[in-house]
Amino acid sequence: MPPENTLSYAELEFDEAGTPQSSRHGDVYFSRGQGAAECRYVFLQHNKLPQRWHKLQPGQHFVIAETGFGTGLNFYITATDFLAEAPQATHLHFVSFEKYPLQPSDLQAAIAHWPEFNDISAATLQHYPELFPGVHRLHIHPRITLDLVFGDVLDTLPDWAKAHASQVDAWYLDGFAPSKNPSMWQPSLYREVYTSLKANGTLATFTATGHVRRGLIQAGICMKKAPGFGHKRDMLYGVKRTFGMPRSRTPNSIAIVGSGIAAACMASELQDYPGSLTLLWSQKAPADGASGNPQAAVYPLLQAQWTRLSEFYSHAFEYARDFYQRKTPQHTHWTGVELYTRSSADAERQQKMLKRQLYPESFLHSSEKGLVMPKAGWLDPVAVVHDLFQQVIAYRTERGLSTRLVTNEPITQITRALYQWQLTTAKQQFKVDHLVLCTGHHTLAYPELEDLPIQPVRGQVTLVKKMEETTLSHVICQKGYALPPQGKVLCTGATFERGSVQTHIDEADDETNLLQLNEMLGSHYTKEHVIGHRASVRATTPDHLPVQGPLVRPKPPGQGVIRLNGVSVLLGLGSRGFTSAPWLAHLNACAILGRPQPAGATLLQATSADRFAKRAVVRSQGKGKD
């Protein structure tokens, strides 16, 4: 269970010159009048930047991690200098851990000091995330990614470092001075810094306090002193002197099987992939299954406690909003989603959410009939899926990147052929280094897919001719849902038939949908208003979380699992596929390409494809002890 959302914004005071100071720690965020100069001296110069950037090869990512985002000054300077100094086609990934984020208004006031960094600071403010714990991934610039990790670094860094061992090129140990914030400067911090650093990765910090230097040395980092900046006598810098492990090889070819939102997002996240990309559709056109409804709501599944579900869907939703705004804004409508109270128990649950302040008011607040998510909305599923695929094909074709689209050819067999995967259809065979299966509830008769507890759920939506008196400007949800009418057509649904894979139309389902619609709207729609319907099959899981990442094969009973090299899945998205698919696809793409992932180890494991097999191993071991 993740910790409760107990985050709070920083408490700031601004002096006459406008320099921010922490009321909680009694310390300034940067040297008065010399913040930029101190950053360049301490962190860039002593991490040998930009010299190391000059040596980057096309496609390489340089990863910097930092304690204390504060006003963001270190990031603005680093990102600005990286764009000016690093070769084109290289990427900066900046990860910053912050316990007390600045309020957006305070951040805006602080960045006014540095107009020379306005391009980066303005983009940061534009993408600044909501106040809830975890890794917030922000695409600041085509070549700049910022991860803001909200929470106590002593809690968040161990989880992050476990998933990102030996991935950081340079560390900025910043934050308030050890005398002002002693709880952060602990041996556990230094151990995780060491874990996350690459071989020969570097570190710099403004302080030369003795216990900090000794702690870093004890963690395994070779430390040295240097003259401090300004009035400070000394500072510290160091390097992790170890032998590096061979980097995992990026596959030369990838195939994505599927034509729904999961596959479309996966293709979009691999748009710049330099190898050969094959897209395999079992049908002639995309979005033929659960992704093909006339409209789809985009909103998170929230709970009255801060659970893994809450954490996953909160971050997935924030990422999805940004993703659709960047990729398909013309098909996306952020009109808000209202959750009508369904029962007295539901009303009690909703009140707990508000009382516990698990979610910011801009994210969730009360309404006359329940709760409102003002940032949520709906989209046109078929148009979104179609455009995402077309954008990828056009982008890669224009740049001469090998891309193949195969339509109307269901996969009949998947086999391992030496170091590749062989895919067989009725017409031909394909061999690829890496395979991504985005096949919904279909197992493709592949044993490791069949072992996953993916459960099919049939759902039917009903289209009615809108009555003149019906005015609906946002999505409403109760037992069912209703979406804002398109022209004179209103979409409502959906039924929930667990275990069924049938897509026939059932008039009884239309009646159920009409009953729910009338209950929500206080209307009088009848079967005479029905002008269409559609049934499809969603894929769900027992724990209500999607399935992503490498597939595994169980070893003999009680002996663990074996990871299958070169095959990943993106499955079990349930009824919120358009909310979760962008984040999951991004996570999968990062794992395949060896880049930092947008989560720590715990959330990665909670959604991983191997979690069910691992649980089975634990259960079998427990039985063996009885």
Beta strands, then each sheet from edge to edge (+ up, - down):
strand 1: 12-14
strand 2: 20-22
strand 3: 27-28
strand 4: 61-67
strand 5: 91-98
strand 6: 134-141
strand 7: 144-150
strand 8: 168-173
strand 9: 197-205
strand 10: 222-227
strand 11: 234-239
strand 12: 253-257
strand 13: 276-280
strand 14: 296-298
strand 15: 332-333
strand 16: 337-340
strand 17: 365-367
strand 18: 370-373
strand 19: 377-379
strand 20: 403-406
strand 21: 413-417
strand 22: 420-424
strand 23: 429-432
strand 24: 434-437
strand 25: 455-465
strand 26: 475-477
strand 27: 481-482
strand 28: 489-493
strand 29: 497-498
strand 30: 530-540
strand 31: 547-554
strand 32: 561-571
sheet 1: 1+ 2- 3+
sheet 2: 6+ 7- 5- 4- 8- 9- 11+ 10-
sheet 3: 20+ 13+ 12+ 24+ 32+ 31-
sheet 4: 14+ 19- 15+
sheet 5: 17+ 18- 16+ 26+ 27- 28+ 25- 29+
sheet 6: 17+ 18- 16+ 26+ 27- 28+ 25- 30+
sheet 7: 21+ 22- 23+
end
